[in-house]
Amino acid sequence: MIYSIAETAKANNLKPYDYFVYLLEEIPKHMDDTDRSFLNDLLPWSPNLPDGIRKN
C-alpha cells in the first residue's frame, strides 16, 4: 500500500517523502472528525495540497 501511495504521488508530480510527511501531519488533526470529507483535500491530485510538496 505504501508503494502504491508513493507511485501515485510521483504520477501526480509530488515529492513522495514530503507528501508522506504532510499526510502524517494532517491526518491526526482530524481524528475526532465524523465528517471524512477532509480526505479529498489530501488526495495526490487535490489542488489544495501545499506547493512545497509539488515537484518544480
DOTINU-894287 format. One line per 3 residues: number of its first residue (from 1); their letters; for each residue x, y, z of N, C-alpha, C, O, CB. Coordinates in pm, whole numbers, plus 50000, padded with zeros to 5 digits. Glycine has a CB too. Example, Ala and Ser with C-alpha at 12.3 -4.5 7.8 and 13.67 -1.06 7.14 Angstrom:
2
1) AS) 51319:49431:50780:51230:49550:50780:51320:49670:50780:51424:49668:50846:51131:49553:50905; 51285:49775:50708:51367:49894:50714:51290:50003:50787:51341:50114:50804:51408:49940:50572
end
This chain:
56
1) MIY) 50082:49881:50000:50000:50000:50000:50087:50126:50000:50056:50222:49930:49906:49999:50121; 50195:50126:50075:50282:50243:50080:50344:50268:49943:50356:50382:49898:50392:50226:50186; 50384:50160:49877:50441:50172:49743:50340:50236:49649:50375:50322:49568:50486:50034:49689
4) SIA) 50217:50195:49659:50111:50249:49573:50092:50398:49598:50075:50475:49503:49980:50174:49597; 50094:50439:49723:50079:50582:49756:50198:50660:49699:50181:50768:49643:50069:50602:49910; 50318:50605:49715:50438:50672:49664:50432:50686:49512:50463:50793:49458:50564:50595:49705
7) ETA) 50393:50581:49444:50386:50586:49297:50277:50681:49249:50294:50750:49149:50363:50446:49241; 50166:50684:49319:50058:50777:49283:50102:50921:49306:50069:51010:49229:49930:50746:49363; 50177:50942:49413:50231:51076:49439:50325:51117:49325:50317:51230:49275:50306:51080:49575
10) KAN) 50413:51027:49285:50505:51057:49174:50427:51088:49046:50460:51182:48973:50601:50939:49151; 50325:51009:49020:50245:51027:48898:50173:51162:48898:50135:51212:48792:50144:50914:48884; 50153:51219:49016:50086:51347:49027:50184:51461:49055:50146:51567:49106:49981:51342:49137
13) NLK) 50310:51437:49020:50414:51539:49030:50438:51588:49172:50464:51707:49195:50379:51656:48942; 50429:51496:49268:50457:51528:49408:50588:51464:49450:50631:51364:49392:50341:51482:49499; 50649:51520:49552:50767:51459:49613:50714:51359:49716:50656:51400:49816:50863:51568:49679
16) PYD) 50734:51230:49693:50674:51128:49780:50705:51145:49928:50615:51134:50012:50719:50993:49736; 50830:51172:49962:50865:51186:50104:50788:51303:50166:50730:51289:50274:51017:51207:50121; 50788:51416:50099:50719:51534:50151:50568:51511:50159:50501:51560:50249:50748:51656:50063
19) YFV) 50516:51435:50064:50373:51402:50066:50340:51315:50187:50240:51338:50255:50333:51330:49935; 50423:51215:50214:50401:51130:50332:50408:51212:50460:50325:51194:50550:50504:51017:50337; 50505:51300:50470:50517:51385:50589:50391:51468:50605:50336:51479:50715:50642:51478:50579
22) YLL) 50345:51526:50496:50223:51607:50500:50104:51524:50548:50027:51568:50634:50193:51667:50361; 50088:51404:50493:49977:51318:50535:49986:51284:50683:49886:51288:50755:49977:51188:50452; 50106:51251:50729:50123:51212:50869:50106:51329:50965:50079:51308:51083:50260:51150:50889
25) EEI) 50121:51450:50915:50095:51568:50998:49948:51606:50997:49894:51651:51099:50180:51685:50951; 49882:51590:50884:49744:51636:50869:49640:51537:50919:49542:51578:50983:49717:51666:50724; 49657:51411:50893:49555:51313:50931:49527:51313:51081:49410:51308:51120:49598:51174:50887
28) PKH) 49628:51319:51168:49598:51320:51312:49514:51441:51357:49445:51433:51459:49726:51318:51390; 49521:51549:51284:49442:51667:51319:49292:51643:51305:49211:51718:51360:49483:51786:51232; 49256:51540:51232:49115:51512:51202:49064:51383:51266:48959:51333:51227:49095:51506:51053
31) MDD) 49135:51331:51360:49098:51202:51418:48961:51203:51485:48893:51100:51491:49202:51158:51518; 48919:51317:51535:48790:51325:51601:48677:51369:51508:48561:51376:51550:48798:51420:51718; 48710:51397:51384:48607:51440:51288:48518:51322:51251:48566:51211:51228:48673:51499:51161
34) TDR) 48390:51346:51245:48299:51243:51196:48280:51256:51045:48245:51160:50977:48163:51251:51268; 48304:51375:50994:48296:51401:50851:48434:51376:50790:48531:51443:50826:48247:51547:50821; 48443:51282:50701:48572:51245:50641:48599:51317:50509:48687:51277:50433:48576:51095:50619
37) SFL) 48524:51421:50481:48542:51492:50354:48679:51559:50344:48724:51591:50233:48433:51596:50337; 48746:51580:50457:48880:51639:50453:48977:51551:50374:49078:51599:50324:48932:51660:50596; 48945:51423:50363:49034:51331:50290:49047:51371:50143:49151:51346:50081:48981:51188:50300
40) NDL) 48945:51431:50087:48953:51475:49947:49065:51576:49927:49128:51580:49821:48820:51536:49903; 49091:51658:50029:49198:51757:50019:49336:51695:50032:49436:51761:50003:49179:51863:50125; 49343:51571:50075:49472:51504:50094:49510:51413:49976:49621:51361:49971:49469:51422:50220
43) LPW) 49419:51395:49884:49448:51310:49769:49559:51372:49684:49568:51495:49676:49321:51287:49684; 49642:51291:49621:49757:51343:49549:49722:51437:49433:49806:51516:49391:49838:51230:49496; 49602:51430:49382:49562:51516:49271:49484:51639:49318:49434:51716:49236:49479:51438:49171
46) SPN) 49473:51656:49448:49398:51770:49501:49472:51902:49475:49592:51912:49499:49375:51751:49652; 49400:52001:49426:49463:52133:49407:49489:52204:49541:49555:52308:49544:49376:52221:49317; 49437:52149:49650:49452:52212:49781:49579:52170:49855:49602:52216:49967:49333:52179:49866
49) LPD) 49660:52085:49795:49785:52046:49859:49882:52164:49859:49878:52247:49768:49849:51924:49787; 49967:52173:49959:50063:52284:49962:50164:52273:49848:50201:52164:49806:50137:52287:50097; 50207:52387:49799:50301:52390:49687:50435:52326:49722:50504:52277:49632:50324:52533:49643
52) GIR) 50472:52325:49848:50601:52272:49888:50619:52123:49863:50732:52074:49864:50621:52298:50031; 50511:52051:49842:50526:51908:49817:50521:51875:49668:50534:51759:49628:50417:51831:49890; 50502:51977:49587:50500:51956:49442:50641:51971:49385:50719:52054:49429:50403:52057:49373
55) KN) 50670:51887:49287:50798:51899:49217:50793:52024:49131:50687:52062:49080:50829:51772:49130; 50905:52087:49115:50910:52209:49033:50923:52177:48887:50928:52268:48804:51024:52298:49074
end
